Amino acid sequence: MRLSFPSLGQIESNSTAETLALHQMRLHDKKATALIEISVDGSQQILMHYAHGIQAGIYRTDGNECKHITAADLDSIWRGGSKAMRVIPLPDKAGRLAWLTCESTKRATVHGSNKNTWTQQLRAWKLEGASGLAELKAETAHGFFPLRGGDPIQSETIVLYTDGKVLPSFELADVDTTWEANVFNIDPTGKAAQCVTLRQAASQWIRAGFESYQNISGEKFLMVMVRELQAQVRPWNWNITIEQNGMRDEHFFPGAEAAALAYRAVLMGMGAQMSFAIGSYLTQRILTEMFNELEKEERASLESHRLIPAAFS
């Protein structure tokens, strides 16, 4: 597996350990999300993932699979002299999905030569009920499509284009554009996968809670709660938006523990606003009913971080 983002970042051909340290310091100071690629030899790379300046993981890849390594393991790569290095700034969604790719196992590669073949591939995944992660590469784009039951998870999907566009879908301007997609099995025990599960669980729970709350209290009360919650999360500089249909989380958290702190803040504010308007009894009932409608895996993820109905009503 090799992450080859199009036209992003400049390759520095004579980089050293000191060069790497300088880039790491800059990422930390700027609280930037990025991927650092270091070419070890003709066939291997070191991939270093940064979430708002915090290191999320370091991996060594031969182009087919990634192996997690530690910062101490990096010392040995400089013994042969300087290396080619590239620092790739990324949107949070792309950064966290690139991280997920490194923690997943490739199971297949599919190719296409035009727009019709891409449409056919989406249809094939749908018929298969495919789950996992698809990483798409084309001359003009690089994208990630997490799949669940054959459908891309729209809130997670992102495609970067060479002209600077960032879209939630792969749009072929040229019908004859060739493409390649690597399909991965996601390790549910990996740190990146745990973040996805927790994020999906919290988002669905909050969205369902908003809908039930609106049905009881009305749209005006919901709008007040949305405004209050957005004001509460803004000082944290999380890439999280509170809307009338729930929470839109596009932040790259370097682990589930950090994500859980953000979701706890949203849920505490949500519970407080609901209790004030409709009382603690109805709030508890709504939160519990919506929680029980989540998938078993999602409930377990929330429970492991003490994100449970009783804590927010």
N, C-alpha and C positions, 0 to 999 in steps of 0.2 A: 504494500500500500504506500503510495507516494502522493502527498498533497501538493498539487501543482496549480496554485491559484494564478489566474491569468493577469499578467501585467501589474503585479502588486509587489512593491518592495524592490530595492536595488541590491544586486548581488555584489558583495564586497569580497574580492578574490583573495586577499591576503590578511584575513582576520586571525586574531590571536585570542588567548584567554583574556587579555586585557581589553580587547575590543568587545568581547562578550560581556564582561563586567560593566563596561560603560553603557552598553545598550540596556542591560538589566536595570541599571540605576536610572536611566532615562524613563524606562517603562514604569518603574515604581513611582518616580516623581510625578509623572504625568497621569498616573493611574490609568494606563492605557491597556487595551485588550489587543493582543498580538500573538503571532506565531513566529518563533525563531527557527530557521532551518540551517543546519550546519552539515556540509557535505564531508563525510568521513573519508570515503574513497569513491571509486567509480560506481559503486552499487549500494552504498549505505548512507543513511542520513540520521542526524539527531534532530528530533522535533521537540521544541520546548514551548509549552502553552502558558500564556499569561492572561489572567482575568483581572482587569483593572489594576495592573501592576503586580498582582500576586501570582506566584507560580502555581499552576494547577497540576502539572505533570510533565515528566521528561521521558522520552521514548526513543529507542533505536529501531530503525526499520530498514529492511533490505528491499523494500518495494512491494512485498507481499504481506508481511505481518509485522506488527509492532511488539516490542518488548519493553516493559517499564524498567527504567534505570534510575539511579539516584544522582544527586549533584556530585557526589564523590566520584562516581564513575566517569564524569566528564574530564577529569584530569588527564586520563590516559589518551584522549583523542588528540591532544596538542603535541604529543611527543614526536610525531612525524613532521612537525612544522606547521605553518599557517594553513588555514582552511578557507574555503568559500563559505560565506554566510549571507543569509538574507533575513531581514526583519520585516514581517508582513503585518501591517496594521489591519485589524478586522473588525467588522461589526460584532456586537456581542453574540448574536444568534449564530453567526458563522464560526466564531471562536469556540463556542461551547459544542457545536456539532463536529468541528474538526477534532476536538478533544474526544468526543464520543467515538469517532471513527478509529482513533488510535487504540481505544480500549475494546474494539470489536474484532470479530474474526471474519475474514472474507470467505464467502461461500460460492460466489459466482461472478462472472463478468459477462455483460451483454453489450452488443454493439448495434448501432443503427446508422443509416446513411442519409436520412431525411426526416422531415417533420412527421410524416405519416408513421414511420417506424417508432418514433417516440410515443405517439398517441397509441399505437398498438401495444407498446410495452406497458404503458400505464393500464391499459385494458387487461393485459395478461396478469399483472400483479393483482388487479381487482378480482379476476376470476379465481386466482390461486388463493386469495385471502392472505397474501404475503405479509409477513411482519419482519421488522428489522430496520436497516438503514441503507439507503441507496445514495451513493456519492456519484454525481454526474460530472463528466468532463467533456467540454467541447472547445472548439477553437476560440469561441467568443465568450465562454461562460464556465463557471464552476459552481455546482450547487449540491445541496444536501436535502434528501427527502426521507425523513423518518416514516416508516410504513406501519400501519396498524390495521389488520383485517383487509389488507389490499389497498387501502386508501392512504395517501400522504396526510400526515398530521399537519394541517395548515398553519397552526400556531408555531410550529417548529421549523417549517420548510423555509429555505432561503437560497437564492441564486445570485451570484455576483457576476457582473458582466464587464468586459474589457473597456467599455465606454463609461464605466462608473455607476451604471444603474444597479440597484439592489431590489430584487423583486421576489415575491413568494411563489413564483412559477417559472418554468423554462419556456421562453418564447423564442421561437426560431424565426429570425428575420429572413434568413435564406432557407428556402425549403429543402435545399440539397446539403445543408450543413451536417457533417458527420458528428456522432457523439458516442461516448462510452460510459457505461454505468457499472460500478462495482457495488455488489450487494453484500451486506454484512449481517452476521448474526450478532446481536447485542448481548453482552454479558450482563445479566441483571444485577450481579454483585459488584460491578465496577462503579467507581465513584461518579463518573459521568452519567451512567445509566440511572443510578440512584437519584441524581439531580433531576433527570427527565421525569421519572415516576413521581417524585415529590411535587414537582412543578405542575404536572398534569392533574394530580390529585387535588392540590390546593386550589388551582384555577377552576376546576369543575365544581368543587364544593362551594367556593365563593360565588360563582356564577349562579348556581342553583339557589343559594341562600338569598341572593339579590332578587331573583325572580319571585320566590315565595314571599319575601318581605314586601315587594311591590304589590303583589296580589292582595295582601292584607292591609297595608298602610296607604297605598296609592303612589303615583309617580312622583309627586312633589316631595314626599318624605324620602323616597329613594334618591332623588337628586340632591337633597341636603346631605345625605349620608355619603354619597359619592364625592361631593365637594369637601366634606370634612376629612374623609380618608385620604384624598389626594393631597390635602394640606399637611396631613401627618407624615406621609411618606416622602414628600418633596425634599425636606432637609437632609435626608439620608443619601440623596443622589443615586438612588437605585434606578435602573432603567425599567421602572414599573409604572404603569398607567392604570388608574382606577376609572372605569367607565360604567355606564348604566347596565351593561351586560356582564360586568364582572371585572376581574383583574387581568391585565395583559402584561405578562412578565417577559421581557426581552433582555434581562440582565444576565451576565455571565458570572455566576457564583462559583468559586473554586471548590466547593464541596457542599453536600447536603446540609451540613450544620449551619453554614452561613445563610443558605437559602431559607432554612427553617426559621431563623431569627427574623427575616423580613416578613415571611408569611404570618408569623405569630403577631407581629405588629399590626398587620392588616386585619387579621381575625379578631384581635382584641378591640381594635377600633370599631370594627363591624358589630361585634357583640354588644359593645357599650351603646352604640347608636340605636340598635334594634331594641335593646332592653329599655332605653329611655322612652321610645315611641310606643312599643307594644307590650312591654313588660317582660320580665325574665322567664316566665312560664312559656309563653309563645316563642320567645327567642330560643330557649332550650329545645322546644319541640321541633322548630324549623331546622336548627343545626343538626339535631340528632337524625331526623328523617332524611335530610339531604346527605348526611354522612353515610348512613346505611345503604344508600343507593349507589355508592361508589363501588368499583371493583374491589375484590378482596385484597389484591396486591396494593392498590392505592390506599385502602384503609390502613393496612399494615404499615405502609410508609409513613403516613401521618402519625399513627400511634407511636411509632418508634421515636418520634421527635416531640411527643406529648402534645401534638396538635389534635385535640379531641374536643367534642362538643362541650363537655363539662367545664373546660378551661376558659370558655369565652362567653358564658351566659351567667 
